[in-house]
Amino acid sequence: MGKHEPPDPVKPVKDIDKKNGKPRKRAKLELLEHESEIVDLYIQASRRSFMTFIRGLTIDGQFGPTCFDDSMATFQRRCFEDLAPNVEALRSGRMPPTHRRFWIERTKKASKDADLAAIALWLLLFPERPFYIQVGAGDKKQAAIVKSRIEALMHLNPWMNEFVEVVRYQVRSKQLSRSGVPLAALDIEATNISGAHGGTPDLLIINELTHIEKWDFANTLMDNADGVAQGIAIIATNAGHQGTPAMVWRENAITSDAWCVHIWDRPAPWHDQETIKDAEQRLTPSRFKRLWKGIWPSGKGDAIPEESIERMFVLDGPRDPHKQKIYVKGLDLAVTGDHAAYVVLEIDHIDRKIRTARWRHWKPEIYSEQRKRHEIDLVSVYNTIIEWNKIYKGTTYYDPTEAALMVQTLPKNIPMLPVSFGSPTNLTEMANALKTVAEQSVLECYDDDEGNLRRDFGKLEIVDKGNRGLKVEAVSDTTGHADRAVALLIPLPRALEILGMSAILGEDIWLAQAGGEIDLTDEEIEEMPDALRGIYQMDFE
């Protein structure tokens, strides 16, 4: 029998009872003997060959238990084949011949966890030296998924129970070292399981990377893995979101020769079209694309299609002030909890574009001993408003909920206008403005190195509030509450209005105002579209 080949099939016993078509008792015993012989041969071959073990596993297939070799998808086989020589070398303490780092990215229900369990099991079943495996994830439930898949394989392959056992959050070999401890062991690690994560694993598996929020935990696990010269690390995950640490890790893996990357970005072949269609109808567009098509969207929101967000980010960086441009600004202020942001928008009538001229973001980083909490550096916000208003002339629009006191203390020559988030009209105008710039490719933006503004746009959702109109809502996470995008949204209706694409009033209302008794300031007249300015300045009888 070849190293990577399953054992030859045993000819079936033909001693059948002609009356009922069932094997006679003696034939049944012979069958059992043959089954035992086959399993013994398979175990012996599996000790020598990782791929033989994988191919001969009994797994839970679509129609019940089946041999893995008969149902294994091509993308699975290729992944196992790339791992095989490296895992075999690792078991014996040799340096892996091709790769020590593996990135495995798959869509939903594409057997990621079960395949990780099979990899770990081979090392636990047939250790040749003291061996330690760590499985880490964002929380206990996610980390324990691999353990539950191991238990499922042990149930379907009962012979494994002679070699390994599961004790709480550990899977360990029944073979003991000279000191009397298990020769090989697997520990479950998670950010919400108490205890230090200080082990140095021979094999590290970080599962569900995109769900990790405490990145010090993930970095510590990788630092520990780096402490084993010949050790292997496997990162396994579904697609996540742009601008996150997980995306940074992914780009590093893809661009580095040190990593072997396997990405499966479509539904697994065992899913029927009805299941996929049902998921598409049930899930939000961004979630469906992420889980079933392996697309990394900008965020969890669906206010703007991903392709529209992609078209927005075409600027290299901040823009210097220009006399021929008009500027409006938005301030989203907070004191604690949420972050704060200040955004300057440039309106270009010639190109008919609205651009981010400059933006800044603040985290609650200053600790107040008096109030025992972290707060926004309001002095920095205050100084930035004054500084930027010297450079970019124009009105700042703000939500008065948090900013009213600061506005009262600002110099009177800085024009500030409130936009209450308690007004359904204001919220509907912002939602319509967002849809307008997305659909007509009016807005152009720059981003920082971490992709924070783009990620903020990806958090936005437009919610229909019935007779109260529309509202833009944002998904809050560890990077803030989409404060940069919210600060941009506050003056966006006004910017569209100036550009002549009003999402607020429409030209009919401008005309009504022009013929009425209303008086506008010189600045407001200057910011009007040229055609409307001419109408406003006409003498009406």
Helices and strands as residue ranges (DSSP letters): H 25-48, H 50-56, E 58-61, E 64-67, H 68-71, H 74-92, E 101-105, H 112-125, E 131-137, H 140-156, G 158-162, E 164-167, E 170-173, E 184-190, E 203-207, G 209-211, H 215-226, E 232-237, H 245-255, E 259-263, H 273-282, H 285-293, H 306-312, E 326-332, E 340-348, E 353-362, E 366-368, E 373-375, H 378-391, E 396-398, H 400-409, E 416-418, H 424-440, E 443-444, H 452-458, E 460-464, G 466-468, E 470-474, H 483-489, H 492-499, H 507-514, H 522-527, H 530-536
